[in-house]
């Protein structure tokens, strides 16, 4: 019997509703390939539709997170021998359009496409020795996938310019000081800490409220304060129609763990908008 090849991304769903996605090409430091990109999008699509999934943790197998495109793929694309099918693929922004929280656990090298995917997660945990690099200018490329929009909002205009223009590597320690990551953990504590954080979101936060908050964070980047305030009032009216509002209040009064409905169970209230959609 022919043995099945090991998937380039491993999946594991915890009993608390956290989906662990592990980029799994450790022999190549989890360098990105077309196979990985197709499976990555497919797994996020599945997780979005699965009511059992309430949060996602993204990490890498072995000593690296993802150092960017596999060099053999990059060589073929740059020479024209094997062009990357950009026009046949969805935008490489899935964590941002995913209506559930995504936590990156950056365990090592994180550059290029890997850097972008980590930046697009909602929260980032890293080890002190992680190496972050945008890397695009060093390859003769521009800042891809909208990272030039996201990065200044995380680390400020000056720091974003430094990282994007120079392609220099920074450690997890410098990334924390800059605001690129939220928390540093020792290597053996990284994944448990990221999973514990995601588990707390899955247990204690309303999936519907989190989906609306992700929408607010994205849409408010281009709004004035007054526009943000007014949009929040409209979204608040939407949130109050959901059973999560009553359950959140009752569980607090009764001093118990809330029992929120899965996001998919509230479809009749309207689909939470993805990045760039306006509140109604």
Buried (B, 14 or more C-beta within 10 A) or exposed (E): EEEEEEEBBBBEBBEBBBBBBBBBBEEBBBBBBBBBBEBBBEBBEEBBEBEEBBBBBBBBBBBBBBBBBBEEBBEBBBEEEBEBEEEEEEEBBBBBBBBBBBBBBBBBBBBBBBBBBBBBBBBBBBBBBBBBBBBBBEEEBEBBBBBBEBBBEBBEEEBBBBBBEEBBBBBBBBBBBBEBBBBBBEEEEBBEBBBEBBBEBBBEBBBBBBBBBBBBEBBBEEBEEEBBEEBBEEBEEBBEEBBBBEBBEEBEEEEEEBEBBBBBBBEEBEEBBBBEEEBE
